[in-house]
Amino acid sequence: MKVTVEDIKKIPANGVLQVKLETNAACVSARNTVQYVKNVYPRTDGKTYKVKTDWKTHTVTISVIDP
């Protein structure tokens, strides 16, 4: 599975997207994609994204939070 820009943009306010990936490199890619979305497509509701990574299980959790 790959985390896409559209996946991130579809997360609702105060929502969470949790994805189990195959490798650490895929986790790094997902984290970079979130940073890209933060910079290029800022949310109109004033909220932002928080990323948490479990490197042992290759799980990335993307949350929408208040800044």
Residue pairs with C-beta under 8 A, 6 or more apart in sequence:
1 19
1 20
1 21
1 22
2 26
2 29
2 30
3 17
3 19
3 21
3 29
3 30
3 33
3 34
3 60
3 62
4 33
5 33
5 36
5 37
5 41
7 17
8 17
8 33
8 34
8 37
8 49
8 62
9 37
9 41
11 17
11 49
11 62
11 63
11 64
12 64
13 45
13 47
13 64
14 47
14 64
14 65
15 63
15 64
16 61
16 62
16 63
16 64
17 61
17 62
18 59
18 60
18 61
18 62
19 30
19 59
19 60
19 61
19 62
20 57
20 58
20 59
21 27
21 30
21 58
21 59
21 60
22 58
23 58
24 55
24 58
26 58
27 53
27 55
27 58
27 60
30 51
30 60
30 62
31 51
31 53
31 60
34 49
34 51
34 62
37 49
38 48
38 49
42 48
43 64
46 66
46 67
47 64
47 65
47 66
47 67
48 64
48 65
48 66
48 67
49 62
49 63
49 64
49 65
50 62
50 63
50 64
50 65
51 60
51 61
51 62
51 63
52 60
52 61
52 63
53 59
53 60
53 61
54 60
54 61
